[in-house]
Structures are given as structure tokens and as C-alpha cells.
């Protein structure tokens, strides 16, 4: 027994007492479904006597042992659960047909926008079902095409991927970040741009990092010290920024920021295009950052603070000589663009360049000394072009209502590329002439899908407290509003992240089989700026769940669907959303699909980089009030024995070191014990995948299982199967 104590602001003490588990896997009898696909028998998960005391309140944690991802007992539990899950899934009669159709829809060529690096133009292509995009290049725009890197050759099983390529300014060197098994940990290798030969510099144990080249001598990167214990679940606390000089061992790399002297959970470095200024962004959470700048043209120059607190968000967009252009939400919840002058860059010297408007700024691109400001209007994109004096030159005419991104290039570029997508428009690439404002289609994929057969509408429904919430609804034209349409309700609602219209080839299979897709823009997101975000975090988090529940109630009241035909879906913070919703309103839906979710709100901050989420969530250590608020909605703790819960397929992966799989393990074990309905409660644990699937094949496998599970438990045979019968 090793009690651990700490004292909070109110001087109250929490004690933690843990006992090592003795695991015995038993089985319990569970009634089979009436159509003869048996549920279970589930492995009976062993319980241990683990109690945490928060502010005088004892909280049992009987499945604490599942947090240890290195033991044979945990591995045995995962194997036993997967046997039950895949035994169930393989007996769904149309599962193979769903997987085949997903392959058919996904099997189309996809090409990215090119980017110029030295004498070459680089771009990616996927012929259709390749696990990873292949990196190509041409010498000049009209040169012969050649393969530069093919990540499909990195490993036999296809679970090793190319995370990022970062070129030196002249294109002669490129650092490649390599990801294994879906983990957030990376290694970096350096190649020569012309010959593709390895330079010999291989760096290991990088995490949450980009690569920022300084000339051809070396680059900046970020990482943590390798944690003691499991590298996939142990807490990572102090992010560090290093400078690596080519030709030297990683052990001699110079730490330039972070560590115990300036403890930050997240820290990143980047350079302005002219490489005059080094910029460092540092934060303790996922929102708000300090900003530092160093003039590299001055041999005696040192890091200078631009913003010294972490209350707001800031980044350097570009520079024009000694003038810095920044995006900030300081004094502007919807964000604005300002200028300041080095060496006095602090907020007291900021001047508005592009003032705040009623619509939030989601990003700023630069090229040819122009600013391309990406705004959101009711969760859809519009882009406005400005010069570096702040003069608005034009609104970019986009192909329609949807989501646009890109608009980035070098100062000497006369044209840029941008992407455009919507719920019924596959992601297409356009060339934009900066002088004339004319857009020209560069590439558009040919998908087995007819956009004109479908319609998208945006509605505004009323949440519990009277707030109007926008929601996109997509379905086949002519769908009958009879309450019997299988409906996929998916949302996120957190961390200021905005959900905008986007095309999904997998979603085609859902829609073409008569399904309805609904995407509400819940509070907690960034669709209406920082005020919208604030309305869904900390002690306002319940607003997010209320918004999601109200979305389901709207779809039911308008006869799109009914509880028998509603599935609620979400991943990561969205997995928390699903977990909280199904525990608060298990009667609302027939199926719940919580994916890689944050399910234990009392302990999330003790794993990997989870402590950085406290800005949105708060922690159980903050105060008694915060502890009680978190415990009230924490999915693991909100489950009630003897309750009828919906059919549930929990999904996670063994290499998820963002939201560790223990969250899902403990939730599934608790739910299997609490549920008294005949609905299945299954957990699907992918191998060699992380917070997202590690390759395309694995992603399609998960989607096929989710679609099949949903349709089967709704009692629906998808029309594509009926046609073949």
C-alpha cells in the first residue's frame, strides 16, 4: 500500500489506496438474441478493492487493474473480450457485404495539391485501396513523375505510416516523421531531396511535434522524456524543444525551451518563411498559449516574450521585415489579426490589421504577401483576401456551401491551391489565381456516388436552456419522415473544435442504404468563437450533453427517426459525449458507439498528456464542487446497476496513447455488469492502431463492424443486401 496525498486550494486532502488484483476470468450466462446470435457469454471481469477518497467522499474503482497495459491479466481480458465481440460480429449475416461495399466506394484515385520544394513539385496519390498515400514528385510542373516515398513498404502489416515530411527551405533536405502502430511517438529520419539517400540522422522518441528547419544545418523539434513504466499510458509532463544539428548524435541536442525550468505540457517551434524569426508557442492546456519570438538575424538575440500568460490563443502568421502579423483572440473572442513591431512585440504595441467580426476566424493563410482569412458562418466556410495593410480585396468565390482549406504558399507564389468539400461533394482541389481571384478545378475524385440524389439542410433546434443549436441533416431525396429511418447522430462538442461539412466515402454506404446522417454543432466547439467554447466547458459541460440529447429529440419529433432507429456516435471527446448521453438518457437511442472515449473523468489527467485537457474539463483535484460535477457525468461512474442500456459497441485500440484504452476497458466492464437489457454490450480492441486507425484497411474494418452492428440491432437489413437476396 502506497498512499499518495496532495492538498488543494481549500486544504482538503485526497488519499488513494490501491490493492494489486488477483485476476480470475469467469464467464456468465447471458440470454441470446431472439434471432439466435448469442450475446456473450461475457468474460466476468475480476474486481479489486480499490478506493479513492476525494474531499471526504469514497469512490470505488474495482477495475483499476485494467489501467495496467503491461500485464498478462490485462492482455488476457482483452483477448477474451475480443473473442466475444468478433464472435458476435462475424455472425451478422450482412457484415461481409457491408465491408465489400465499403471497399467498392473507397476504391477511387485521390491526388493532393502539389507543393514546390526546390526544383521539385511534391504531391501524394492513392490508387484507391492502398493503406497509405504514396508520395510522388516531378522536376518542374511538366517533369516525369517518380515515386519519392511509399509508406506502404515501411512494414509488412501496413501499420507503419509517414506522419509528416518537412523540407528545408531550398528543398535539399527533408525530415520524415515515422509513426508505428498508431502511437503518438515518432522517429525522424533525414533524407537528401535529390537522391533520397539517408543522411544518417535518426532521432527517436519525438512526440506532438513538427519539424522546423533552420537553413540546412539543423532543425527544431519537440518531445518528452520517455516515461517510466508503460510508454503508452504513463503520464508525460514536461514538453521540451530541442535543436538538432545535422551530423551530431541526438544525445547532444540542445534543449532551448521547456523541461523543469519552464514546465509546459505542450511546446512547439516554427520559423517565419524568411527564417528571420523563431517562434515558440507554449501552453499547459489545449487552449491558451504563451508566445515567444527570437530574432535569428541577431547573433546575440534571445527569446523574447510576446504574450506572457496562457489566457488566450495567439500565433504568428507571417512577418514583413521587422513587423510581425499575429492572429489572436485577446479582446476578440471571434479572433482578429494584428501587427506589432520587433523588438517591442507585446500587446501594448498591437495594432488591428483585420478587426474582429461577428463571424469567427478559424485560420489564416498567406501567399504573395496576401492574407487569406478563413471565417465560419453557421459552421460553413467563407474566405476573404486582404493585403498586408489590412485592405479587403475580395471574398473568394467558393464552389458552394461547405468547407474550404489551404490558401497557403510562398511569398513569390502567384497562385495557391485550396481544397473544398461538403457532405455531398468529394474533396476537390482548386487552383486560385491571386491577382484575378479566379478558381480553376485542379483535380476532382470520381466516386461511386451521385450527389444529386441527396440533400443537405441546416436546421436550428432548441436545447434545454433555450439556446439555438445548428445541425446539418443529410439524406436521400424523398426520404419519408415516418420515424423509421436509421439515423446516425454524431457530434464532438469540445476543445473549441468546429465540425464543418465534409465528405466521407464511408458515409456514402450509410446514406445510399436509406440512412440519415445528422451533425449538430454543440456548445464546447468553436463554431461561434470562444464564447461558444466557454459555454460547453468546466461547469458548463452539461450544456454539451443537453445539446446532443436535444438533437436526438428533434430528429424524433420531426419524424426523421425514433428511439428504435437512432444511433449516437462520437470519438475521443465525442466518445465521452456518447458515454454521458447514454448514461443520462438510455431510452433515447437504440445503439451507442463510443469510440476511443474519455470515460473516467476522475482520473483522465493521470495518463499520458491528459492533464492538458483540464482547461475544458477541470480535474477531480480542483475543488469539491468540481469533483462532484465530474463524478456526476463521468460515464464510468454514472452507470447504474439494474438499468436497461442500448446496444453498445465500444471501440478502442492497444496503441492509443492519446486517450488510453483503460478508459474504454473500465467502461465496458462496468456496463456489462450494470446492463439488464437483452442488448449486447461489446468492446472491440484493435491491435497496432492508436487514437485513429493505423491504416486504411483497419479503418474500413472498424466502419464495417459499426454499420453492421447498428443495422442489425435496429432490426434493419440494408437495401443493398435485400437487392442481392
C-alpha positions in Angstrom: 0.0 0.0 0.0 1.5 3.3 -1.1 -0.9 6.2 -0.2 -0.3 9.4 -2.1 -1.6 12.7 -0.8 -1.9 16.2 -2.1 -3.5 19.4 -0.8 -5.8 21.6 -2.9 -6.6 25.3 -2.5 -9.1 24.5 0.3 -6.5 22.5 2.1 -8.5 19.3 1.9 -6.7 16.0 1.4 -7.4 13.1 -1.0 -5.9 9.7 -0.2 -5.5 7.0 -2.7 -5.2 3.3 -1.7 -4.7 0.6 -4.3 -4.5 -3.2 -4.0 -3.0 -5.4 -6.6 -5.6 -7.5 -8.4 -5.8 -11.3 -8.4 -7.4 -12.0 -11.8 -9.7 -14.9 -12.4 -11.6 -14.9 -15.7 -15.0 -16.4 -15.3 -18.0 -16.5 -17.6 -21.6 -15.6 -17.0 -24.7 -16.7 -18.8 -26.4 -14.2 -20.9 -29.7 -14.6 -22.9 -29.1 -14.9 -26.6 -30.9 -12.6 -29.0 -34.1 -14.0 -30.3 -32.7 -14.3 -33.8 -30.1 -16.7 -32.4 -26.9 -14.6 -32.4 -25.8 -15.2 -28.9 -24.6 -12.3 -26.8 -21.5 -13.5 -24.9 -21.0 -15.2 -22.7 -19.1 -12.2 -21.5 -15.9 -12.7 -19.6 -16.6 -11.8 -16.0 -14.1 -9.1 -15.0 -12.4 -9.5 -11.7 -12.9 -6.8 -9.1 -10.3 -5.4 -6.7 -10.7 -3.5 -3.5 -9.5 -0.1 -4.7 -10.9 3.1 -3.1 -10.1 6.7 -3.7 -11.2 9.4 -1.3 -12.0 12.8 -2.8 -12.8 15.6 -0.3 -14.1 13.0 2.2 -16.0 11.0 -0.4 -15.0 7.4 -1.0 -15.2 6.3 -4.7 -14.7 2.6 -5.6 -12.6 1.8 -8.6 -12.9 -2.0 -8.9 -11.4 -2.3 -12.3 -8.3 -0.2 -11.6 -6.1 -3.2 -12.6 -7.2 -2.7 -16.2 -5.2 0.5 -16.3 -2.0 -1.5 -16.4 -1.5 -2.3 -20.0 1.7 -4.3 -19.5 0.3 -7.3 -17.6 -0.7 -10.7 -18.8 -4.0 -10.3 -16.9 -5.0 -7.2 -18.9 -3.9 -8.9 -22.2 -6.0 -11.9 -21.3 -9.0 -9.8 -20.6 -8.6 -8.0 -24.0 -8.3 -11.4 -25.8 -11.4 -12.8 -24.1 -13.5 -9.7 -24.8 -12.4 -9.6 -28.5 -13.3 -13.3 -28.8 -16.9 -12.5 -27.7 -17.1 -9.3 -29.8 -15.8 -10.8 -33.0 -17.8 -14.0 -32.4 -20.9 -11.8 -32.4 -19.9 -9.6 -35.3 -19.0 -12.5 -37.7 -22.5 -13.9 -37.3 -24.2 -10.7 -38.6 -25.4 -12.1 -41.9 -24.6 -8.9 -44.0 -21.3 -7.9 -42.4 -19.2 -9.2 -45.3 -21.5 -7.4 -47.8 -21.0 -4.1 -45.9 -17.3 -4.5 -45.9 -17.2 -5.3 -49.6 -19.3 -2.2 -50.4 -17.0 0.0 -48.4 -14.1 -1.2 -50.5 -16.0 -0.5 -53.7 -16.9 3.1 -52.7 -13.4 3.7 -51.3 -11.6 2.4 -54.4 -11.0 5.7 -56.3 -7.9 7.7 -57.0 -7.1 10.5 -54.7 -4.5 13.2 -55.5 -3.3 16.0 -53.2 -2.4 19.6 -54.2 1.3 19.9 -55.2 3.8 21.9 -53.2 7.1 23.3 -54.5 10.3 22.3 -52.7 13.4 23.4 -54.5 13.3 22.2 -58.1 10.5 19.6 -57.5 6.8 19.6 -57.1 5.7 17.1 -54.5 2.2 15.6 -54.1 0.5 12.4 -52.8 -1.6 9.9 -54.6 -3.6 6.8 -53.6 -4.9 4.5 -56.3 -7.9 3.6 -54.1 -7.3 0.9 -51.5 -3.7 1.5 -50.7 -3.2 1.6 -46.9 -1.2 4.8 -47.2 -0.8 7.6 -49.7 2.3 7.4 -51.8 4.5 10.5 -52.1 5.3 11.5 -55.7 7.3 14.3 -57.3 8.0 15.9 -60.6 11.0 18.0 -61.6 9.2 21.2 -62.6 5.4 21.1 -63.3 5.9 19.2 -66.5 8.6 16.7 -65.4 8.4 13.0 -65.3 6.6 11.6 -62.3 8.5 9.4 -59.9 7.8 7.9 -56.5 9.6 9.7 -53.7 8.4 7.7 -50.7 6.0 4.8 -50.5 4.9 4.3 -46.8 3.2 1.0 -47.9 6.7 -0.5 -47.9 7.6 0.6 -44.4 6.2 -2.6 -42.7 4.7 -5.9 -43.9 1.4 -5.4 -42.0 0.9 -1.8 -43.1 0.8 -0.3 -39.6 3.8 1.9 -40.0 3.0 5.3 -41.5 4.5 8.5 -42.7 3.4 11.2 -40.2 4.9 14.3 -41.9 7.5 15.5 -44.4 9.3 18.7 -43.6 11.7 20.2 -46.2 14.5 22.7 -45.7 13.8 26.0 -47.4 15.8 25.1 -50.5 14.3 21.6 -50.7 17.7 19.9 -50.5 16.9 18.1 -47.2 13.7 16.5 -45.8 12.9 15.2 -42.4 10.3 12.5 -42.3 8.4 11.6 -39.1 7.6 7.9 -38.9 4.7 6.6 -36.9 4.4 2.9 -35.7 1.2 1.2 -34.7 -0.8 4.3 -34.4 1.1 5.7 -31.4 1.8 9.4 -31.0 5.5 8.6 -30.5 7.6 9.3 -33.7 11.0 8.8 -35.0 12.6 11.2 -37.5 14.8 10.3 -40.4 16.6 12.8 -42.7 16.9 12.3 -46.5 18.6 14.2 -49.3 16.0 15.8 -51.5 17.7 15.0 -54.8 18.9 11.4 -54.2 16.6 10.3 -51.4 19.6 9.0 -49.6 19.6 8.8 -45.8 21.7 11.5 -44.3 22.3 9.3 -41.3 20.5 11.3 -38.6 17.7 9.2 -37.0 16.0 10.8 -34.0 13.8 8.8 -31.7 11.1 9.4 -29.1 9.6 12.5 -30.6 6.0 13.4 -29.7 3.5 16.1 -30.5 6.0 17.8 -32.8 6.6 19.4 -36.1 10.0 19.9 -37.8 11.3 23.5 -38.2 14.4 23.7 -40.3 16.9 26.5 -39.8 18.8 26.7 -43.1 20.4 23.3 -43.9 22.3 23.0 -40.7 19.6 21.5 -38.5 16.1 21.8 -37.1 13.9 22.3 -34.1 11.6 19.6 -32.7 9.6 18.7 -29.5 9.4 15.7 -27.2 9.0 14.4 -23.7 11.4 12.3 -21.7 10.4 8.7 -22.1 8.2 7.9 -19.1 8.9 5.3 -16.6 6.7 2.3 -17.0 4.4 2.0 -20.0 5.3 4.5 -22.7 1.6 4.1 -23.9 -0.1 5.1 -20.7 2.3 6.7 -18.2 2.0 10.4 -17.7 4.1 12.8 -19.9 4.5 16.1 -18.2 7.3 18.4 -19.5 7.4 19.1 -23.2 10.8 20.1 -24.4 12.0 21.9 -27.6 15.4 20.8 -28.9 17.7 22.0 -31.7 19.3 19.2 -33.7 22.4 19.9 -35.6 22.9 17.6 -38.6 25.7 15.1 -38.2 25.6 15.1 -34.4 24.1 12.5 -32.1 20.7 13.1 -30.6 22.1 13.0 -27.1 24.0 16.2 -27.8 20.9 18.1 -29.0 20.5 21.4 -27.3 17.3 22.0 -25.3 16.2 25.5 -26.0 12.9 25.6 -24.1 10.8 23.6 -21.7 11.7 21.0 -19.2 11.5 21.5 -15.4 12.7 25.2 -15.6 9.8 26.2 -17.8 7.3 23.3 -17.3 4.9 23.2 -20.2 2.8 20.3 -21.3 2.8 21.4 -24.9 5.5 23.4 -26.7 6.2 23.9 -30.4 8.7 25.8 -32.5 8.3 27.2 -36.0 10.1 29.8 -38.2 8.8 32.6 -40.4 9.2 31.9 -44.1 12.3 34.2 -44.4 13.8 32.3 -41.4 14.4 35.5 -39.6 12.2 34.8 -36.6 12.0 31.7 -34.4 8.5 31.4 -32.8 7.7 29.3 -29.8 4.2 28.6 -28.6 3.9 27.1 -25.1 0.9 26.1 -23.1 -0.3 24.0 -20.1 -3.6 23.1 -21.7 -5.3 22.7 -25.1 -6.5 26.3 -25.1 -4.4 29.4 -24.4 -0.7 29.9 -25.0 2.3 31.9 -24.3 4.2 33.3 -27.3 7.9 33.9 -27.7 9.9 35.3 -30.6 13.7 35.3 -31.3 15.4 37.3 -34.0 17.8 34.8 -35.5 19.4 37.5 -37.7 20.9 38.9 -34.5 23.7 36.6 -33.2 23.1 37.9 -29.7 19.3 37.7 -30.0 17.4 35.8 -27.3 13.9 34.5 -26.9 11.6 37.5 -26.2 8.1 37.2 -24.6 5.3 38.5 -26.8 2.5 37.2 -24.5 3.3 36.1 -21.0 0.1 34.3 -19.9 -1.9 31.5 -21.3 -5.4 33.0 -21.1 -5.8 33.5 -24.8 -4.7 32.0 -28.2 -2.1 33.6 -30.4 0.1 32.6 -33.3 2.5 34.4 -35.7 1.0 34.3 -39.2 4.0 35.9 -41.0 6.4 38.8 -40.9 7.0 41.8 -43.1 10.6 42.8 -42.2 10.5 43.6 -38.5 6.7 43.7 -38.5 5.0 40.6 -37.1 1.5 39.6 -38.1 -0.4 37.7 -35.4 -3.8 36.1 -35.1 -5.2 36.4 -31.6 -8.4 36.2 -29.6 -7.1 38.6 -26.9 -10.0 41.1 -26.5 -11.7 39.4 -29.5 -13.5 36.1 -28.8 -14.1 35.6 -32.5 -10.4 36.3 -33.2 -8.7 39.1 -35.1 -5.4 39.9 -36.9 -3.0 42.4 -35.5 0.5 43.7 -36.3 3.3 44.5 -33.9 7.0 45.5 -34.4 10.1 43.8 -33.1 11.8 44.3 -30.7 8.7 45.6 -28.8 6.1 43.0 -29.7 3.9 43.0 -26.6 0.1 43.5 -26.7 0.6 47.2 -25.7 2.0 47.8 -29.2 -0.5 45.8 -31.2 -2.5 47.4 -33.9 -5.6 45.9 -35.5 -5.0 44.8 -39.1 -8.2 42.7 -39.7 -10.6 43.5 -36.9 -12.9 41.1 -35.2 -16.3 40.5 -36.9 -19.5 38.6 -36.0 -18.0 35.5 -37.6 -15.1 33.6 -36.0 -11.8 33.3 -37.7 -10.7 29.7 -38.0 -7.3 30.2 -39.7 -5.2 32.5 -41.9 -3.1 31.5 -44.9 -0.5 33.6 -46.6 1.0 33.8 -50.1 2.3 36.6 -52.4 2.1 39.0 -49.4 -1.7 38.4 -49.1 -3.8 37.2 -46.2 -6.5 34.6 -46.8 -8.7 34.7 -43.7 -10.9 31.7 -43.2 -14.2 32.5 -41.4 -17.0 30.4 -40.2 -20.6 31.4 -40.8 -23.1 29.0 -39.2 -20.4 26.3 -39.4 -19.6 26.8 -43.1 -16.5 28.5 -44.6 -16.1 31.7 -46.4 -12.7 33.2 -47.2 -11.7 36.9 -47.6 -8.5 38.1 -49.2 -6.6 41.1 -47.7 -3.3 42.8 -48.4 -0.7 43.3 -45.7 -2.0 46.7 -45.0 -5.4 45.2 -44.0 -7.3 46.2 -47.1 -10.0 43.8 -48.0 -9.5 42.9 -51.7 -12.3 40.4 -52.3 -14.3 37.5 -51.0 -13.1 34.3 -52.6 -15.9 32.7 -54.6 -16.1 29.1 -53.4 -17.7 26.3 -55.3 -20.6 26.2 -52.8 -21.6 26.0 -49.2 -19.1 23.7 -47.4 -15.6 23.7 -46.0 -12.5 25.2 -47.7 -8.9 24.9 -46.6 -5.4 25.6 -47.8 -4.6 29.0 -49.3 -1.0 28.8 -48.3 2.1 29.4 -50.4 5.4 31.2 -50.6 5.8 34.9 -50.8 6.7 34.6 -54.5 3.8 32.4 -55.5 1.2 33.8 -57.9 -1.3 31.1 -57.3 -2.3 28.9 -54.4 -4.2 25.7 -54.0 -7.2 25.1 -51.8 -9.5 22.2 -51.0 -13.3 22.2 -51.0 -15.7 19.7 -49.7 -19.3 19.3 -48.4 -21.4 16.5 -47.2 -22.2 15.6 -50.9 -19.1 16.9 -52.6 -15.9 14.7 -52.5 -12.8 16.7 -51.5 -11.7 18.5 -54.6 -8.6 20.7 -55.2 -8.7 24.1 -56.9 -6.1 26.4 -58.2 -6.6 30.1 -57.2 -5.1 32.9 -59.1 -4.2 35.6 -56.5 -4.3 38.5 -58.9 -7.7 37.8 -60.6 -9.4 35.8 -57.9 -10.3 33.1 -60.4 -10.6 29.5 -59.2 -9.9 26.6 -61.5 -10.6 22.9 -60.8 -7.3 21.1 -60.4 -8.4 17.6 -59.5 -11.7 16.1 -58.5 -12.1 12.4 -57.5 -14.5 10.1 -59.3 -16.5 8.4 -56.5 -19.3 5.9 -57.0 -21.8 8.4 -55.7 -24.4 10.7 -57.3 -24.5 14.0 -55.3 -27.8 15.0 -56.9 -29.6 12.1 -55.3 -29.0 13.6 -51.8 -29.9 16.7 -50.0 -28.4 18.6 -47.1 -30.3 21.0 -44.8 -29.3 23.0 -41.8 -31.8 23.4 -39.0 -31.7 25.3 -35.7 -33.2 23.4 -32.8 -33.7 24.5 -29.2 -31.6 23.0 -26.4 -32.7 22.5 -22.8 -31.9 26.1 -21.7 -33.4 27.7 -24.8 -30.2 28.1 -26.8 -30.5 27.6 -30.6 -28.1 24.9 -31.9 -27.4 24.4 -35.6 -27.5 20.9 -37.1 -26.8 19.6 -40.6 -29.1 16.8 -41.8 -28.2 14.7 -44.8 -30.2 12.0 -46.5 -31.5 10.7 -49.9 -34.0 13.0 -51.6 -37.6 11.9 -51.0 -37.0 10.2 -47.7 -40.2 9.5 -45.9 -40.5 11.1 -42.5 -42.1 8.2 -40.8 -39.9 7.7 -37.8 -38.3 4.6 -39.2 -35.2 5.9 -40.8 -31.9 4.5 -39.4 -30.2 7.7 -38.1 -26.5 8.3 -37.4 -26.2 11.2 -34.9 -22.6 12.2 -34.5 -21.0 15.2 -32.7 -18.0 16.3 -30.7 -18.6 19.4 -28.6 -15.3 20.3 -27.0 -11.9 22.0 -27.1 -13.0 24.8 -29.4 -13.1 22.3 -32.4 -15.5 23.1 -35.1 -17.4 20.5 -37.1 -18.0 21.7 -40.6 -19.4 20.0 -43.7 -17.1 17.3 -45.1 -17.4 14.3 -47.4 -16.9 10.8 -46.2 -16.8 7.9 -48.6 -17.7 5.5 -45.8 -20.8 7.6 -45.1 -21.9 7.0 -48.7 -22.7 3.4 -47.7 -24.9 4.6 -44.9 -26.7 7.2 -47.0 -27.3 5.1 -50.1 -29.0 2.5 -47.9 -31.6 4.9 -46.7 -29.8 6.2 -43.6 -30.0 9.7 -42.2 -26.8 11.5 -41.1 -27.1 14.3 -38.5 -24.2 16.5 -37.3 -25.1 19.1 -34.6 -22.7 21.9 -33.7 -22.8 21.6 -30.0 -21.5 24.2 -27.4 -18.0 23.5 -26.4 -16.9 23.7 -30.1 -15.5 26.7 -31.8 -18.2 27.3 -34.4 -19.2 30.7 -32.9 -15.8 31.6 -31.4 -14.5 31.4 -27.8 -17.9 32.2 -26.2 -19.4 29.1 -27.8 -16.4 27.1 -26.5 -16.7 28.5 -23.0 -20.4 27.7 -22.9 -19.5 24.0 -23.0 -16.6 23.5 -20.7 -15.9 23.1 -16.9 -19.1 23.7 -15.0 -20.9 24.3 -18.3 -20.1 20.8 -19.7 -23.6 19.6 -19.1 -24.7 22.0 -21.8 -22.9 19.8 -24.4 -24.8 16.7 -23.3 -28.1 18.6 -23.2 -27.4 19.9 -26.7 -26.8 16.4 -28.0 -29.9 15.0 -26.3 -32.0 17.8 -27.7 -30.6 17.0 -31.2 -31.9 13.4 -30.8 -35.2 14.6 -29.5 -35.6 17.0 -32.5 -34.9 14.2 -35.0 -37.5 12.1 -33.3 -40.1 14.8 -33.0 -39.7 15.7 -36.7 -40.2 12.0 -37.6 -36.7 11.5 -39.1 -36.3 8.6 -36.8 -37.4 7.2 -33.4 -35.6 5.7 -30.4 -35.6 2.3 -32.1 -33.7 3.6 -35.1 -31.3 6.2 -33.5 -27.6 5.6 -33.1 -25.4 8.1 -31.2 -21.8 8.2 -32.3 -18.6 10.0 -31.2 -14.9 9.6 -30.8 -12.4 10.9 -28.2 -14.1 13.8 -26.5 -17.1 12.7 -28.7 -16.7 9.2 -27.0 -17.2 11.0 -23.7 -20.3 12.7 -25.2 -21.8 9.4 -26.2 -20.9 7.8 -22.8 -22.5 10.7 -20.9 -25.6 10.8 -23.1 -26.3 7.0 -23.0 -26.0 7.0 -19.2 -28.3 10.1 -18.8 -30.8 9.1 -21.4 -30.5 5.4 -22.2 -34.1 5.5 -23.6 -33.2 8.0 -26.3 -31.3 5.6 -28.6 -31.2 2.0 -29.7 -27.4 1.9 -30.4 -24.4 3.7 -28.8 -21.0 3.8 -30.4 -18.5 5.4 -28.1 -15.0 5.4 -29.7 -11.7 6.0 -28.0 -13.6 7.9 -25.4 -12.6 9.8 -22.2 -14.7 7.7 -19.8 -13.1 8.1 -16.4 -13.4 11.8 -15.6 -11.8 11.4 -12.2 -8.5 10.0 -13.4 -8.1 11.1 -17.1 -5.4 13.6 -16.1 -3.1 10.9 -14.7 -2.4 9.3 -18.1 0.0 10.5 -20.9 -0.8 14.1 -21.8 -4.3 14.0 -20.3 -3.6 16.7 -17.8 -3.6 19.2 -20.6 -7.3 18.7 -21.1 -8.0 20.4 -17.7 -8.9 23.7 -19.4 -12.0 22.1 -20.8 -12.8 19.5 -18.1 -11.3 20.7 -14.8 -10.0 17.9 -12.6 -11.2 15.9 -9.6 -8.4 17.6 -7.6 -9.5 21.2 -8.2 -12.3 21.5 -5.6 -15.1 19.5 -4.1 -17.6 21.2 -6.4 -15.6 20.3 -9.5 -15.1 16.7 -8.2 -18.8 16.3 -7.7 -19.6 17.8 -11.1 -17.2 15.5 -12.9 -18.4 12.4 -11.0 -22.0 13.2 -11.8 -21.4 12.9 -15.6 -18.3 10.7 -15.8 -19.5 7.7 -17.9 -17.8 5.0 -15.8 -19.3 6.4 -12.6 -22.7 7.3 -14.0 -23.6 3.8 -15.0 -26.4 2.4 -12.7 -26.8 -1.3 -11.9 -30.1 -2.8 -13.0 -30.6 -0.4 -15.9 -31.5 -1.2 -19.5 -28.9 0.3 -21.7 -28.8 0.5 -25.5 -26.8 -1.9 -27.7 -23.3 -0.7 -27.3 -20.1 -1.3 -29.3 -17.2 0.4 -27.6 -14.1 0.7 -29.8 -10.5 1.4 -28.8 -7.0 0.3 -29.7 -4.0 -1.1 -27.9 -1.6 1.7 -29.1 -3.9 4.6 -28.3 -1.6 6.8 -26.1 -3.8 9.9 -26.5 -6.9 8.5 -24.7 -5.6 5.4 -23.2 -7.7 2.2 -23.8 -8.2 1.8 -20.0 -11.0 4.3 -20.2 -12.9 2.0 -22.6 -11.9 -1.1 -20.7 -13.3 0.1 -17.4 -16.4 1.5 -19.1 -17.2 -1.7 -20.9 -16.6 -3.9 -17.8 -18.9 -1.7 -15.7 -21.6 -1.5 -18.5 -21.6 -5.3 -18.9 -22.2 -5.7 -15.2 -24.9 -2.9 -15.0 -26.9 -3.7 -18.1 -30.1 -5.8 -17.7 -31.4 -5.4 -21.2 -31.0 -8.0 -23.9 -29.0 -5.6 -25.9 -25.3 -6.6 -26.5 -22.5 -4.7 -24.7 -19.3 -5.3 -26.6 -15.8 -3.9 -26.8 -13.7 -4.1 -29.9 -10.0 -3.6 -29.2 -7.9 -3.1 -32.4 -4.3 -4.1 -32.4 -1.4 -2.0 -33.7 -3.7 1.1 -34.0 -3.9 4.2 -32.0 -6.3 7.1 -31.5 -7.1 6.6 -35.1 -6.8 3.5 -37.3 -3.2 2.9 -38.4 -4.1 2.2 -42.0 -7.0 2.3 -44.4 -7.8 -1.4 -44.2 -8.2 -1.2 -40.5 -10.3 1.9 -40.7 -12.7 0.2 -43.1 -12.9 -2.9 -40.9 -14.0 -0.7 -37.9 -16.6 1.1 -40.0 -18.0 -2.2 -41.4 -18.4 -3.5 -37.9 -20.0 -0.3 -36.7 -22.5 -0.1 -39.6 -23.3 -3.8 -39.3 -23.8 -3.7 -35.6 -26.1 -0.6 -35.8 -28.3 -2.0 -38.6 -28.5 -5.5 -37.0 -29.6 -4.1 -33.6 -32.1 -1.9 -35.2 -33.6 -4.9 -37.0 -32.8 -3.4 -40.4 -31.5 -5.3 -43.4 -29.7 -2.7 -45.6 -31.4 -2.4 -49.0 -28.1 -3.3 -50.8 -28.4 -6.7 -49.1 -32.1 -7.1 -50.0 -31.3 -6.5 -53.6 -28.9 -9.4 -53.7 -31.2 -11.8 -52.0 
